[in-house]
Amino acid sequence: SAAFPLFRTLADGLMAVLLAPHCAACERPLDAPTSGPVCARCWRAIVRITPPVCDACGDPLPSWRTISVECHRCPRCRRREAHIACSRAVGAYDGSLRAIVHALKYDRRRSLAKPLAELLAQQGMEVLHGADVVVPVPLHRSRKRARGFNQAAELARHLPVRAADLLRRVRATPSQTDLPAAQRHANVRAAFALRRGVRIEGRVVVLIDDVSTTGATLE
């Protein structure tokens, strides 16, 4: 109704004066607290990955003019045999996007999962099209107990494809962010397994994680 925008404006004004909440990403005062813990400026500042991108890993390619008609893959993906058929990301893990993901993951701002998932769905439309299920990368039970939730599962449940916890983490591993790229594949090797009774043959499965740098966890 027409009264709702007015009520929201009044609520934003009262919250801004009485509570003085700050943006979870840039820490500036929030002009519209009812719209969420991150300001509109930070959402607009996200630099999305745009075509051309590698068909396999989703990383940006330098130019359409440097891509052959037969191969839309980056040099790294052409050199290796990957298990991931196609991957997409919202943007580089930097700046505003990094701050928002940190707010979700470490500050427990779970309300950020829905708008982040909406961005992910837009960027990954071709990956989600025809998918049977989206599967979040699981946390080990000790880390999930400490954090209180799995951020990948929060993202997955807001995507327009059925989400299911088909994987389990069978051993705890050090955080990938603390390791050099060369050690990340070894760190997560044999760390995951299908849950008992799960069969995925013939199904299109989309793995979901909050951050992918080298792609080792997804592989």
Secondary structure, 3 states (H helix, E strand, C coil): CCHHHHHHHHHHHHHHHHCCCECCCCCCECCCHHHCCCCHHHHHCCCECCCCECCCCCCECCCHHHCCCCCCCCHHHHHCCCCCCCCCCCECCCHHHHHHHHHHHCCCCHHHHHHHHHHHHHHCHHHHCCCCEEEECCCCHHHHHHHCCCHHHHHHCCCCCCECCCEEECCCCCCHHHCCHHHHHHHHCCCEEECCCCCCCCCCEEEECCCCCCCCCCC
